[in-house]
Amino acid sequence: MLSEKPWKVDAVILLKGGLLICWSFGMLLTWVLGQWLQPGSPQDPAFHQFLLTAVSFHGAALVLVTRFLQAHETRWREFLGLTGPRLRRALGIAVLAGALMVVGALALNKGCGWLLEQVSVEPVEQRTVKILRVSVGWPRRIVFGLGAIVLAPLVEETLFRGILYPFLKPRIGLPLAVTATSLVFAAIHLNVMTFVPLTFIGLALVWVYEQTDNLLAPIVAHALFNAVNFVMLVR
């Protein structure tokens, strides 16, 4: 199964180290840009910082994962499951799961927002959502859409379900691997209100991966989930 791929320990460490370096460099660049450009000006730094983050992390991830796959003599087509059997069934499960994820996450998000209000903690939206809400003009919104619907699902599913989960599964067991990858997936979004909904999404995406043995399935489910949320924000 693809979810039981025997990834090499040294290759995983190099990949994660490279991603950390690229992410840190991206954060430094966004800080420098924030000092250089003034908020509210025609050159508002928020959008440009989003672009820098996308390139420094997501773009770098695609390059590093390509080298990672080459070290394992694996092609992208094989890794994504494009050459596997029952591709149509896998995509069907992905679409159904994506729709259910939207309903479940919206309910959990509303519940978490209410709970935070009960303990006098103001719910705060994710930074990218805030940037999207204030973005003016369709060119910028299209860029956000491509990042959210295409780039983010591809990179995040590649890293979490495609590499980290199969790496942990034979070492710490199925339950812990599912839990760990789902919690880390939620944590990297750095938002208290969405932590529980995103943990739920992470669990659902692992389930899709296990049911289909096809990485393209959770990518499609993730993309559908992001697409629905994107449309709800820009309508």
Biotite code that builds the C-alpha atoms (Angstrom):
import biotite.structure as struc

atoms = struc.array([
    struc.Atom([0.000, 0.000, 0.000], chain_id="A", res_id=1, res_name="MET", atom_name="CA", element="C"),
    struc.Atom([1.062, 3.590, -0.623], chain_id="A", res_id=2, res_name="LEU", atom_name="CA", element="C"),
    struc.Atom([0.266, 4.397, 3.022], chain_id="A", res_id=3, res_name="SER", atom_name="CA", element="C"),
    struc.Atom([2.963, 1.897, 4.037], chain_id="A", res_id=4, res_name="GLU", atom_name="CA", element="C"),
    struc.Atom([5.758, 3.248, 1.870], chain_id="A", res_id=5, res_name="LYS", atom_name="CA", element="C"),
    struc.Atom([9.160, 2.466, 3.484], chain_id="A", res_id=6, res_name="PRO", atom_name="CA", element="C"),
    struc.Atom([10.656, 5.965, 3.439], chain_id="A", res_id=7, res_name="TRP", atom_name="CA", element="C"),
    struc.Atom([14.319, 6.227, 4.472], chain_id="A", res_id=8, res_name="LYS", atom_name="CA", element="C"),
    struc.Atom([14.961, 7.900, 7.822], chain_id="A", res_id=9, res_name="VAL", atom_name="CA", element="C"),
    struc.Atom([17.840, 10.062, 6.572], chain_id="A", res_id=10, res_name="ASP", atom_name="CA", element="C"),
    struc.Atom([15.822, 11.230, 3.566], chain_id="A", res_id=11, res_name="ALA", atom_name="CA", element="C"),
    struc.Atom([12.886, 12.240, 5.777], chain_id="A", res_id=12, res_name="VAL", atom_name="CA", element="C"),
    struc.Atom([15.207, 14.142, 8.125], chain_id="A", res_id=13, res_name="ILE", atom_name="CA", element="C"),
    struc.Atom([16.829, 15.981, 5.213], chain_id="A", res_id=14, res_name="LEU", atom_name="CA", element="C"),
    struc.Atom([13.422, 16.843, 3.771], chain_id="A", res_id=15, res_name="LEU", atom_name="CA", element="C"),
    struc.Atom([12.074, 18.205, 7.049], chain_id="A", res_id=16, res_name="LYS", atom_name="CA", element="C"),
    struc.Atom([15.316, 20.101, 7.689], chain_id="A", res_id=17, res_name="GLY", atom_name="CA", element="C"),
    struc.Atom([15.204, 21.660, 4.242], chain_id="A", res_id=18, res_name="GLY", atom_name="CA", element="C"),
    struc.Atom([11.574, 22.677, 4.734], chain_id="A", res_id=19, res_name="LEU", atom_name="CA", element="C"),
    struc.Atom([12.381, 24.249, 8.088], chain_id="A", res_id=20, res_name="LEU", atom_name="CA", element="C"),
    struc.Atom([15.205, 26.282, 6.565], chain_id="A", res_id=21, res_name="ILE", atom_name="CA", element="C"),
    struc.Atom([13.023, 27.453, 3.666], chain_id="A", res_id=22, res_name="CYS", atom_name="CA", element="C"),
    struc.Atom([10.156, 28.322, 6.014], chain_id="A", res_id=23, res_name="TRP", atom_name="CA", element="C"),
    struc.Atom([12.482, 30.274, 8.332], chain_id="A", res_id=24, res_name="SER", atom_name="CA", element="C"),
    struc.Atom([13.965, 32.166, 5.399], chain_id="A", res_id=25, res_name="PHE", atom_name="CA", element="C"),
    struc.Atom([10.464, 32.961, 4.159], chain_id="A", res_id=26, res_name="GLY", atom_name="CA", element="C"),
    struc.Atom([9.446, 34.277, 7.584], chain_id="A", res_id=27, res_name="MET", atom_name="CA", element="C"),
    struc.Atom([12.526, 36.505, 7.630], chain_id="A", res_id=28, res_name="LEU", atom_name="CA", element="C"),
    struc.Atom([11.687, 37.878, 4.194], chain_id="A", res_id=29, res_name="LEU", atom_name="CA", element="C"),
    struc.Atom([8.077, 38.569, 5.168], chain_id="A", res_id=30, res_name="THR", atom_name="CA", element="C"),
    struc.Atom([9.266, 40.425, 8.280], chain_id="A", res_id=31, res_name="TRP", atom_name="CA", element="C"),
    struc.Atom([11.665, 42.538, 6.207], chain_id="A", res_id=32, res_name="VAL", atom_name="CA", element="C"),
    struc.Atom([8.893, 43.284, 3.717], chain_id="A", res_id=33, res_name="LEU", atom_name="CA", element="C"),
    struc.Atom([6.566, 44.258, 6.557], chain_id="A", res_id=34, res_name="GLY", atom_name="CA", element="C"),
    struc.Atom([9.140, 46.790, 7.760], chain_id="A", res_id=35, res_name="GLN", atom_name="CA", element="C"),
    struc.Atom([9.626, 48.175, 4.273], chain_id="A", res_id=36, res_name="TRP", atom_name="CA", element="C"),
    struc.Atom([6.024, 48.545, 3.114], chain_id="A", res_id=37, res_name="LEU", atom_name="CA", element="C"),
    struc.Atom([3.402, 50.395, 5.105], chain_id="A", res_id=38, res_name="GLN", atom_name="CA", element="C"),
    struc.Atom([0.006, 48.715, 5.766], chain_id="A", res_id=39, res_name="PRO", atom_name="CA", element="C"),
    struc.Atom([-2.866, 50.405, 3.958], chain_id="A", res_id=40, res_name="GLY", atom_name="CA", element="C"),
    struc.Atom([-0.671, 51.782, 1.201], chain_id="A", res_id=41, res_name="SER", atom_name="CA", element="C"),
    struc.Atom([-1.074, 50.799, -2.478], chain_id="A", res_id=42, res_name="PRO", atom_name="CA", element="C"),
    struc.Atom([1.741, 48.353, -1.791], chain_id="A", res_id=43, res_name="GLN", atom_name="CA", element="C"),
    struc.Atom([0.050, 46.751, 1.232], chain_id="A", res_id=44, res_name="ASP", atom_name="CA", element="C"),
    struc.Atom([2.550, 44.162, 2.530], chain_id="A", res_id=45, res_name="PRO", atom_name="CA", element="C"),
    struc.Atom([-0.032, 41.540, 3.573], chain_id="A", res_id=46, res_name="ALA", atom_name="CA", element="C"),
    struc.Atom([-0.661, 40.237, 0.061], chain_id="A", res_id=47, res_name="PHE", atom_name="CA", element="C"),
    struc.Atom([3.028, 40.266, -0.831], chain_id="A", res_id=48, res_name="HIS", atom_name="CA", element="C"),
    struc.Atom([3.863, 38.479, 2.406], chain_id="A", res_id=49, res_name="GLN", atom_name="CA", element="C"),
    struc.Atom([1.328, 35.803, 1.454], chain_id="A", res_id=50, res_name="PHE", atom_name="CA", element="C"),
    struc.Atom([3.085, 35.346, -1.888], chain_id="A", res_id=51, res_name="LEU", atom_name="CA", element="C"),
    struc.Atom([6.494, 35.088, -0.211], chain_id="A", res_id=52, res_name="LEU", atom_name="CA", element="C"),
    struc.Atom([5.208, 32.476, 2.200], chain_id="A", res_id=53, res_name="THR", atom_name="CA", element="C"),
    struc.Atom([3.663, 30.457, -0.628], chain_id="A", res_id=54, res_name="ALA", atom_name="CA", element="C"),
    struc.Atom([6.891, 30.488, -2.632], chain_id="A", res_id=55, res_name="VAL", atom_name="CA", element="C"),
    struc.Atom([9.280, 29.930, 0.283], chain_id="A", res_id=56, res_name="SER", atom_name="CA", element="C"),
    struc.Atom([7.348, 27.016, 1.770], chain_id="A", res_id=57, res_name="PHE", atom_name="CA", element="C"),
    struc.Atom([4.967, 25.483, -0.759], chain_id="A", res_id=58, res_name="HIS", atom_name="CA", element="C"),
    struc.Atom([7.186, 26.128, -3.756], chain_id="A", res_id=59, res_name="GLY", atom_name="CA", element="C"),
    struc.Atom([10.285, 24.894, -1.975], chain_id="A", res_id=60, res_name="ALA", atom_name="CA", element="C"),
    struc.Atom([8.373, 21.829, -0.757], chain_id="A", res_id=61, res_name="ALA", atom_name="CA", element="C"),
    struc.Atom([7.628, 20.724, -4.323], chain_id="A", res_id=62, res_name="LEU", atom_name="CA", element="C"),
    struc.Atom([11.307, 20.966, -5.237], chain_id="A", res_id=63, res_name="VAL", atom_name="CA", element="C"),
    struc.Atom([12.481, 19.157, -2.102], chain_id="A", res_id=64, res_name="LEU", atom_name="CA", element="C"),
    struc.Atom([9.855, 16.419, -2.417], chain_id="A", res_id=65, res_name="VAL", atom_name="CA", element="C"),
    struc.Atom([10.918, 15.835, -6.020], chain_id="A", res_id=66, res_name="THR", atom_name="CA", element="C"),
    struc.Atom([14.469, 15.197, -4.804], chain_id="A", res_id=67, res_name="ARG", atom_name="CA", element="C"),
    struc.Atom([13.071, 13.047, -1.992], chain_id="A", res_id=68, res_name="PHE", atom_name="CA", element="C"),
    struc.Atom([11.171, 10.869, -4.451], chain_id="A", res_id=69, res_name="LEU", atom_name="CA", element="C"),
    struc.Atom([14.204, 10.575, -6.700], chain_id="A", res_id=70, res_name="GLN", atom_name="CA", element="C"),
    struc.Atom([16.187, 9.255, -3.724], chain_id="A", res_id=71, res_name="ALA", atom_name="CA", element="C"),
    struc.Atom([13.573, 6.496, -3.412], chain_id="A", res_id=72, res_name="HIS", atom_name="CA", element="C"),
    struc.Atom([13.428, 5.877, -7.166], chain_id="A", res_id=73, res_name="GLU", atom_name="CA", element="C"),
    struc.Atom([9.777, 6.888, -7.170], chain_id="A", res_id=74, res_name="THR", atom_name="CA", element="C"),
    struc.Atom([8.007, 9.051, -9.738], chain_id="A", res_id=75, res_name="ARG", atom_name="CA", element="C"),
    struc.Atom([5.288, 11.583, -8.985], chain_id="A", res_id=76, res_name="TRP", atom_name="CA", element="C"),
    struc.Atom([2.733, 9.542, -10.940], chain_id="A", res_id=77, res_name="ARG", atom_name="CA", element="C"),
    struc.Atom([3.356, 6.496, -8.769], chain_id="A", res_id=78, res_name="GLU", atom_name="CA", element="C"),
    struc.Atom([3.522, 8.565, -5.586], chain_id="A", res_id=79, res_name="PHE", atom_name="CA", element="C"),
    struc.Atom([0.180, 10.268, -6.251], chain_id="A", res_id=80, res_name="LEU", atom_name="CA", element="C"),
    struc.Atom([-1.484, 7.014, -7.232], chain_id="A", res_id=81, res_name="GLY", atom_name="CA", element="C"),
    struc.Atom([-2.202, 8.030, -10.820], chain_id="A", res_id=82, res_name="LEU", atom_name="CA", element="C"),
    struc.Atom([-1.046, 4.617, -11.997], chain_id="A", res_id=83, res_name="THR", atom_name="CA", element="C"),
    struc.Atom([-3.014, 2.675, -9.397], chain_id="A", res_id=84, res_name="GLY", atom_name="CA", element="C"),
    struc.Atom([-6.187, 0.663, -9.973], chain_id="A", res_id=85, res_name="PRO", atom_name="CA", element="C"),
    struc.Atom([-9.726, 1.895, -9.281], chain_id="A", res_id=86, res_name="ARG", atom_name="CA", element="C"),
    struc.Atom([-8.852, 5.559, -9.723], chain_id="A", res_id=87, res_name="LEU", atom_name="CA", element="C"),
    struc.Atom([-12.487, 6.465, -10.473], chain_id="A", res_id=88, res_name="ARG", atom_name="CA", element="C"),
    struc.Atom([-13.635, 4.873, -7.195], chain_id="A", res_id=89, res_name="ARG", atom_name="CA", element="C"),
    struc.Atom([-10.945, 6.776, -5.293], chain_id="A", res_id=90, res_name="ALA", atom_name="CA", element="C"),
    struc.Atom([-12.065, 10.088, -6.768], chain_id="A", res_id=91, res_name="LEU", atom_name="CA", element="C"),
    struc.Atom([-15.687, 9.300, -5.947], chain_id="A", res_id=92, res_name="GLY", atom_name="CA", element="C"),
    struc.Atom([-14.790, 8.704, -2.313], chain_id="A", res_id=93, res_name="ILE", atom_name="CA", element="C"),
    struc.Atom([-12.753, 11.934, -2.352], chain_id="A", res_id=94, res_name="ALA", atom_name="CA", element="C"),
    struc.Atom([-15.678, 14.037, -3.563], chain_id="A", res_id=95, res_name="VAL", atom_name="CA", element="C"),
    struc.Atom([-18.071, 12.518, -1.022], chain_id="A", res_id=96, res_name="LEU", atom_name="CA", element="C"),
    struc.Atom([-15.554, 12.944, 1.796], chain_id="A", res_id=97, res_name="ALA", atom_name="CA", element="C"),
    struc.Atom([-14.869, 16.556, 0.774], chain_id="A", res_id=98, res_name="GLY", atom_name="CA", element="C"),
    struc.Atom([-18.569, 17.393, 0.990], chain_id="A", res_id=99, res_name="ALA", atom_name="CA", element="C"),
    struc.Atom([-18.906, 15.758, 4.415], chain_id="A", res_id=100, res_name="LEU", atom_name="CA", element="C"),
    struc.Atom([-15.754, 17.523, 5.607], chain_id="A", res_id=101, res_name="MET", atom_name="CA", element="C"),
    struc.Atom([-17.296, 20.892, 4.765], chain_id="A", res_id=102, res_name="VAL", atom_name="CA", element="C"),
    struc.Atom([-20.422, 20.152, 6.827], chain_id="A", res_id=103, res_name="VAL", atom_name="CA", element="C"),
    struc.Atom([-18.483, 18.719, 9.769], chain_id="A", res_id=104, res_name="GLY", atom_name="CA", element="C"),
    struc.Atom([-15.857, 21.460, 9.848], chain_id="A", res_id=105, res_name="ALA", atom_name="CA", element="C"),
    struc.Atom([-18.439, 24.254, 9.666], chain_id="A", res_id=106, res_name="LEU", atom_name="CA", element="C"),
    struc.Atom([-20.336, 22.768, 12.602], chain_id="A", res_id=107, res_name="ALA", atom_name="CA", element="C"),
    struc.Atom([-17.169, 22.308, 14.644], chain_id="A", res_id=108, res_name="LEU", atom_name="CA", element="C"),
    struc.Atom([-15.943, 25.796, 13.761], chain_id="A", res_id=109, res_name="ASN", atom_name="CA", element="C"),
    struc.Atom([-19.196, 27.324, 14.942], chain_id="A", res_id=110, res_name="LYS", atom_name="CA", element="C"),
    struc.Atom([-19.081, 25.269, 18.134], chain_id="A", res_id=111, res_name="GLY", atom_name="CA", element="C"),
    struc.Atom([-15.472, 26.250, 18.855], chain_id="A", res_id=112, res_name="CYS", atom_name="CA", element="C"),
    struc.Atom([-16.280, 29.918, 18.267], chain_id="A", res_id=113, res_name="GLY", atom_name="CA", element="C"),
    struc.Atom([-19.172, 29.712, 20.736], chain_id="A", res_id=114, res_name="TRP", atom_name="CA", element="C"),
    struc.Atom([-17.009, 27.907, 23.307], chain_id="A", res_id=115, res_name="LEU", atom_name="CA", element="C"),
    struc.Atom([-14.252, 30.516, 23.082], chain_id="A", res_id=116, res_name="LEU", atom_name="CA", element="C"),
    struc.Atom([-16.809, 33.266, 23.636], chain_id="A", res_id=117, res_name="GLU", atom_name="CA", element="C"),
    struc.Atom([-18.032, 31.493, 26.786], chain_id="A", res_id=118, res_name="GLN", atom_name="CA", element="C"),
    struc.Atom([-14.535, 31.660, 28.280], chain_id="A", res_id=119, res_name="VAL", atom_name="CA", element="C"),
    struc.Atom([-14.100, 35.293, 27.192], chain_id="A", res_id=120, res_name="SER", atom_name="CA", element="C"),
    struc.Atom([-11.640, 34.544, 24.408], chain_id="A", res_id=121, res_name="VAL", atom_name="CA", element="C"),
    struc.Atom([-12.307, 36.407, 21.185], chain_id="A", res_id=122, res_name="GLU", atom_name="CA", element="C"),
    struc.Atom([-12.352, 34.066, 18.160], chain_id="A", res_id=123, res_name="PRO", atom_name="CA", element="C"),
    struc.Atom([-9.701, 35.130, 15.635], chain_id="A", res_id=124, res_name="VAL", atom_name="CA", element="C"),
    struc.Atom([-9.726, 34.187, 11.969], chain_id="A", res_id=125, res_name="GLU", atom_name="CA", element="C"),
    struc.Atom([-6.704, 32.702, 10.241], chain_id="A", res_id=126, res_name="GLN", atom_name="CA", element="C"),
    struc.Atom([-4.370, 35.355, 8.872], chain_id="A", res_id=127, res_name="ARG", atom_name="CA", element="C"),
    struc.Atom([-4.809, 34.203, 5.284], chain_id="A", res_id=128, res_name="THR", atom_name="CA", element="C"),
    struc.Atom([-8.590, 34.482, 5.644], chain_id="A", res_id=129, res_name="VAL", atom_name="CA", element="C"),
    struc.Atom([-8.226, 38.052, 6.910], chain_id="A", res_id=130, res_name="LYS", atom_name="CA", element="C"),
    struc.Atom([-6.012, 38.945, 3.962], chain_id="A", res_id=131, res_name="ILE", atom_name="CA", element="C"),
    struc.Atom([-8.487, 37.429, 1.525], chain_id="A", res_id=132, res_name="LEU", atom_name="CA", element="C"),
    struc.Atom([-11.405, 39.372, 3.027], chain_id="A", res_id=133, res_name="ARG", atom_name="CA", element="C"),
    struc.Atom([-9.675, 42.728, 2.487], chain_id="A", res_id=134, res_name="VAL", atom_name="CA", element="C"),
    struc.Atom([-8.142, 41.893, -0.881], chain_id="A", res_id=135, res_name="SER", atom_name="CA", element="C"),
    struc.Atom([-9.424, 44.184, -3.605], chain_id="A", res_id=136, res_name="VAL", atom_name="CA", element="C"),
    struc.Atom([-9.690, 43.033, -7.199], chain_id="A", res_id=137, res_name="GLY", atom_name="CA", element="C"),
    struc.Atom([-10.091, 39.648, -8.805], chain_id="A", res_id=138, res_name="TRP", atom_name="CA", element="C"),
    struc.Atom([-6.430, 39.212, -9.832], chain_id="A", res_id=139, res_name="PRO", atom_name="CA", element="C"),
    struc.Atom([-5.415, 38.948, -6.192], chain_id="A", res_id=140, res_name="ARG", atom_name="CA", element="C"),
    struc.Atom([-8.372, 36.747, -5.359], chain_id="A", res_id=141, res_name="ARG", atom_name="CA", element="C"),
    struc.Atom([-7.505, 34.422, -8.221], chain_id="A", res_id=142, res_name="ILE", atom_name="CA", element="C"),
    struc.Atom([-3.969, 34.122, -6.854], chain_id="A", res_id=143, res_name="VAL", atom_name="CA", element="C"),
    struc.Atom([-5.405, 33.281, -3.434], chain_id="A", res_id=144, res_name="PHE", atom_name="CA", element="C"),
    struc.Atom([-7.732, 30.765, -5.042], chain_id="A", res_id=145, res_name="GLY", atom_name="CA", element="C"),
    struc.Atom([-4.927, 28.990, -6.865], chain_id="A", res_id=146, res_name="LEU", atom_name="CA", element="C"),
    struc.Atom([-2.892, 28.887, -3.675], chain_id="A", res_id=147, res_name="GLY", atom_name="CA", element="C"),
    struc.Atom([-5.759, 27.589, -1.547], chain_id="A", res_id=148, res_name="ALA", atom_name="CA", element="C"),
    struc.Atom([-7.381, 25.184, -3.989], chain_id="A", res_id=149, res_name="ILE", atom_name="CA", element="C"),
    struc.Atom([-4.402, 23.844, -5.934], chain_id="A", res_id=150, res_name="VAL", atom_name="CA", element="C"),
    struc.Atom([-1.057, 24.483, -4.240], chain_id="A", res_id=151, res_name="LEU", atom_name="CA", element="C"),
    struc.Atom([-1.927, 24.050, -0.552], chain_id="A", res_id=152, res_name="ALA", atom_name="CA", element="C"),
    struc.Atom([-3.803, 20.712, -0.897], chain_id="A", res_id=153, res_name="PRO", atom_name="CA", element="C"),
    struc.Atom([-1.073, 19.266, -3.122], chain_id="A", res_id=154, res_name="LEU", atom_name="CA", element="C"),
    struc.Atom([1.781, 20.257, -0.823], chain_id="A", res_id=155, res_name="VAL", atom_name="CA", element="C"),
    struc.Atom([0.077, 19.587, 2.512], chain_id="A", res_id=156, res_name="GLU", atom_name="CA", element="C"),
    struc.Atom([-1.256, 16.180, 1.502], chain_id="A", res_id=157, res_name="GLU", atom_name="CA", element="C"),
    struc.Atom([2.125, 15.269, 0.032], chain_id="A", res_id=158, res_name="THR", atom_name="CA", element="C"),
    struc.Atom([3.905, 16.125, 3.267], chain_id="A", res_id=159, res_name="LEU", atom_name="CA", element="C"),
    struc.Atom([1.378, 14.888, 5.841], chain_id="A", res_id=160, res_name="PHE", atom_name="CA", element="C"),
    struc.Atom([-0.486, 11.984, 4.253], chain_id="A", res_id=161, res_name="ARG", atom_name="CA", element="C"),
    struc.Atom([2.056, 11.073, 1.582], chain_id="A", res_id=162, res_name="GLY", atom_name="CA", element="C"),
    struc.Atom([5.310, 11.170, 3.567], chain_id="A", res_id=163, res_name="ILE", atom_name="CA", element="C"),
    struc.Atom([4.886, 11.766, 7.312], chain_id="A", res_id=164, res_name="LEU", atom_name="CA", element="C"),
    struc.Atom([1.988, 9.362, 7.857], chain_id="A", res_id=165, res_name="TYR", atom_name="CA", element="C"),
    struc.Atom([3.567, 6.370, 6.024], chain_id="A", res_id=166, res_name="PRO", atom_name="CA", element="C"),
    struc.Atom([6.843, 7.134, 7.808], chain_id="A", res_id=167, res_name="PHE", atom_name="CA", element="C"),
    struc.Atom([5.272, 7.076, 11.287], chain_id="A", res_id=168, res_name="LEU", atom_name="CA", element="C"),
    struc.Atom([2.747, 4.285, 10.750], chain_id="A", res_id=169, res_name="LYS", atom_name="CA", element="C"),
    struc.Atom([5.151, 1.279, 10.940], chain_id="A", res_id=170, res_name="PRO", atom_name="CA", element="C"),
    struc.Atom([7.174, 2.918, 13.716], chain_id="A", res_id=171, res_name="ARG", atom_name="CA", element="C"),
    struc.Atom([4.554, 4.062, 16.229], chain_id="A", res_id=172, res_name="ILE", atom_name="CA", element="C"),
    struc.Atom([1.457, 2.189, 15.052], chain_id="A", res_id=173, res_name="GLY", atom_name="CA", element="C"),
    struc.Atom([-1.683, 3.206, 13.187], chain_id="A", res_id=174, res_name="LEU", atom_name="CA", element="C"),
    struc.Atom([-3.593, 5.010, 15.997], chain_id="A", res_id=175, res_name="PRO", atom_name="CA", element="C"),
    struc.Atom([-0.655, 7.199, 17.033], chain_id="A", res_id=176, res_name="LEU", atom_name="CA", element="C"),
    struc.Atom([0.352, 7.921, 13.439], chain_id="A", res_id=177, res_name="ALA", atom_name="CA", element="C"),
    struc.Atom([-3.187, 9.036, 12.578], chain_id="A", res_id=178, res_name="VAL", atom_name="CA", element="C"),
    struc.Atom([-3.424, 11.171, 15.718], chain_id="A", res_id=179, res_name="THR", atom_name="CA", element="C"),
    struc.Atom([0.026, 12.740, 15.437], chain_id="A", res_id=180, res_name="ALA", atom_name="CA", element="C"),
    struc.Atom([-0.247, 13.729, 11.789], chain_id="A", res_id=181, res_name="THR", atom_name="CA", element="C"),
    struc.Atom([-3.748, 15.144, 12.284], chain_id="A", res_id=182, res_name="SER", atom_name="CA", element="C"),
    struc.Atom([-2.719, 17.228, 15.302], chain_id="A", res_id=183, res_name="LEU", atom_name="CA", element="C"),
    struc.Atom([0.405, 18.576, 13.611], chain_id="A", res_id=184, res_name="VAL", atom_name="CA", element="C"),
    struc.Atom([-1.619, 19.348, 10.479], chain_id="A", res_id=185, res_name="PHE", atom_name="CA", element="C"),
    struc.Atom([-4.016, 21.431, 12.584], chain_id="A", res_id=186, res_name="ALA", atom_name="CA", element="C"),
    struc.Atom([-1.249, 23.070, 14.610], chain_id="A", res_id=187, res_name="ALA", atom_name="CA", element="C"),
    struc.Atom([0.696, 24.447, 11.633], chain_id="A", res_id=188, res_name="ILE", atom_name="CA", element="C"),
    struc.Atom([-2.274, 26.670, 10.750], chain_id="A", res_id=189, res_name="HIS", atom_name="CA", element="C"),
    struc.Atom([-1.600, 28.611, 13.982], chain_id="A", res_id=190, res_name="LEU", atom_name="CA", element="C"),
    struc.Atom([-5.198, 29.341, 14.926], chain_id="A", res_id=191, res_name="ASN", atom_name="CA", element="C"),
    struc.Atom([-6.976, 28.354, 18.129], chain_id="A", res_id=192, res_name="VAL", atom_name="CA", element="C"),
    struc.Atom([-10.519, 28.531, 16.745], chain_id="A", res_id=193, res_name="MET", atom_name="CA", element="C"),
    struc.Atom([-9.783, 26.232, 13.803], chain_id="A", res_id=194, res_name="THR", atom_name="CA", element="C"),
    struc.Atom([-7.603, 23.738, 15.680], chain_id="A", res_id=195, res_name="PHE", atom_name="CA", element="C"),
    struc.Atom([-10.405, 21.254, 16.404], chain_id="A", res_id=196, res_name="VAL", atom_name="CA", element="C"),
    struc.Atom([-12.061, 21.523, 12.948], chain_id="A", res_id=197, res_name="PRO", atom_name="CA", element="C"),
    struc.Atom([-8.693, 21.079, 11.230], chain_id="A", res_id=198, res_name="LEU", atom_name="CA", element="C"),
    struc.Atom([-7.865, 18.092, 13.425], chain_id="A", res_id=199, res_name="THR", atom_name="CA", element="C"),
    struc.Atom([-11.154, 16.587, 12.250], chain_id="A", res_id=200, res_name="PHE", atom_name="CA", element="C"),
    struc.Atom([-10.162, 17.361, 8.642], chain_id="A", res_id=201, res_name="ILE", atom_name="CA", element="C"),
    struc.Atom([-6.788, 15.684, 9.191], chain_id="A", res_id=202, res_name="GLY", atom_name="CA", element="C"),
    struc.Atom([-8.456, 12.544, 10.556], chain_id="A", res_id=203, res_name="LEU", atom_name="CA", element="C"),
    struc.Atom([-10.884, 12.465, 7.630], chain_id="A", res_id=204, res_name="ALA", atom_name="CA", element="C"),
    struc.Atom([-8.078, 12.827, 5.081], chain_id="A", res_id=205, res_name="LEU", atom_name="CA", element="C"),
    struc.Atom([-6.139, 9.922, 6.594], chain_id="A", res_id=206, res_name="VAL", atom_name="CA", element="C"),
    struc.Atom([-9.321, 7.845, 6.384], chain_id="A", res_id=207, res_name="TRP", atom_name="CA", element="C"),
    struc.Atom([-9.695, 8.747, 2.701], chain_id="A", res_id=208, res_name="VAL", atom_name="CA", element="C"),
    struc.Atom([-6.064, 7.778, 2.081], chain_id="A", res_id=209, res_name="TYR", atom_name="CA", element="C"),
    struc.Atom([-6.461, 4.434, 3.813], chain_id="A", res_id=210, res_name="GLU", atom_name="CA", element="C"),
    struc.Atom([-9.749, 3.648, 2.060], chain_id="A", res_id=211, res_name="GLN", atom_name="CA", element="C"),
    struc.Atom([-8.426, 4.407, -1.407], chain_id="A", res_id=212, res_name="THR", atom_name="CA", element="C"),
    struc.Atom([-4.673, 3.695, -1.131], chain_id="A", res_id=213, res_name="ASP", atom_name="CA", element="C"),
    struc.Atom([-4.361, 6.679, -3.431], chain_id="A", res_id=214, res_name="ASN", atom_name="CA", element="C"),
    struc.Atom([-2.818, 10.027, -2.439], chain_id="A", res_id=215, res_name="LEU", atom_name="CA", element="C"),
    struc.Atom([-4.737, 11.853, -5.153], chain_id="A", res_id=216, res_name="LEU", atom_name="CA", element="C"),
    struc.Atom([-7.956, 11.119, -3.234], chain_id="A", res_id=217, res_name="ALA", atom_name="CA", element="C"),
    struc.Atom([-7.122, 13.171, -0.099], chain_id="A", res_id=218, res_name="PRO", atom_name="CA", element="C"),
    struc.Atom([-5.657, 15.881, -2.345], chain_id="A", res_id=219, res_name="ILE", atom_name="CA", element="C"),
    struc.Atom([-8.983, 16.156, -4.213], chain_id="A", res_id=220, res_name="VAL", atom_name="CA", element="C"),
    struc.Atom([-11.003, 16.033, -0.965], chain_id="A", res_id=221, res_name="ALA", atom_name="CA", element="C"),
    struc.Atom([-8.785, 18.746, 0.541], chain_id="A", res_id=222, res_name="HIS", atom_name="CA", element="C"),
    struc.Atom([-9.055, 20.872, -2.617], chain_id="A", res_id=223, res_name="ALA", atom_name="CA", element="C"),
    struc.Atom([-12.842, 20.559, -2.643], chain_id="A", res_id=224, res_name="LEU", atom_name="CA", element="C"),
    struc.Atom([-13.026, 21.561, 1.018], chain_id="A", res_id=225, res_name="PHE", atom_name="CA", element="C"),
    struc.Atom([-10.823, 24.626, 0.386], chain_id="A", res_id=226, res_name="ASN", atom_name="CA", element="C"),
    struc.Atom([-12.753, 25.524, -2.773], chain_id="A", res_id=227, res_name="ALA", atom_name="CA", element="C"),
    struc.Atom([-16.083, 25.620, -0.926], chain_id="A", res_id=228, res_name="VAL", atom_name="CA", element="C"),
    struc.Atom([-14.598, 27.780, 1.828], chain_id="A", res_id=229, res_name="ASN", atom_name="CA", element="C"),
    struc.Atom([-12.982, 30.076, -0.738], chain_id="A", res_id=230, res_name="PHE", atom_name="CA", element="C"),
    struc.Atom([-16.285, 30.617, -2.557], chain_id="A", res_id=231, res_name="VAL", atom_name="CA", element="C"),
    struc.Atom([-18.056, 31.319, 0.729], chain_id="A", res_id=232, res_name="MET", atom_name="CA", element="C"),
    struc.Atom([-15.492, 34.002, 1.554], chain_id="A", res_id=233, res_name="LEU", atom_name="CA", element="C"),
    struc.Atom([-15.464, 35.826, -1.786], chain_id="A", res_id=234, res_name="VAL", atom_name="CA", element="C"),
    struc.Atom([-19.142, 35.682, -2.714], chain_id="A", res_id=235, res_name="ARG", atom_name="CA", element="C"),
])
